[in-house]
């Protein structure tokens, strides 16, 4: 069986393929390594913040507080 040409697939097609073939390292590499955006904004983890404070912040941002 021939593998599809991942470079010609759209991002949506590639994601669909990976969902049905989760062990295909070549497809995963194409999506997450070859197509990564080097200009994406990075949000680093606040290492100096206690876990409880981070959890409270995330809950408030996601409106999970009762």
MODELLER restraints for C-alpha pairs under 7 A, 6 or more apart:
rsr = mdl.restraints
at = mdl.atoms
rsr.add(forms.Gaussian(group=physical.xy_distance, feature=features.Distance(at['CA:6:A'], at['CA:14:A']), mean=6.83, stdev=0.5))
rsr.add(forms.Gaussian(group=physical.xy_distance, feature=features.Distance(at['CA:6:A'], at['CA:27:A']), mean=6.44, stdev=0.5))
rsr.add(forms.Gaussian(group=physical.xy_distance, feature=features.Distance(at['CA:6:A'], at['CA:30:A']), mean=6.85, stdev=0.5))
rsr.add(forms.Gaussian(group=physical.xy_distance, feature=features.Distance(at['CA:18:A'], at['CA:27:A']), mean=6.56, stdev=0.5))
rsr.add(forms.Gaussian(group=physical.xy_distance, feature=features.Distance(at['CA:18:A'], at['CA:28:A']), mean=6.73, stdev=0.5))
rsr.add(forms.Gaussian(group=physical.xy_distance, feature=features.Distance(at['CA:59:A'], at['CA:65:A']), mean=5.99, stdev=0.5))
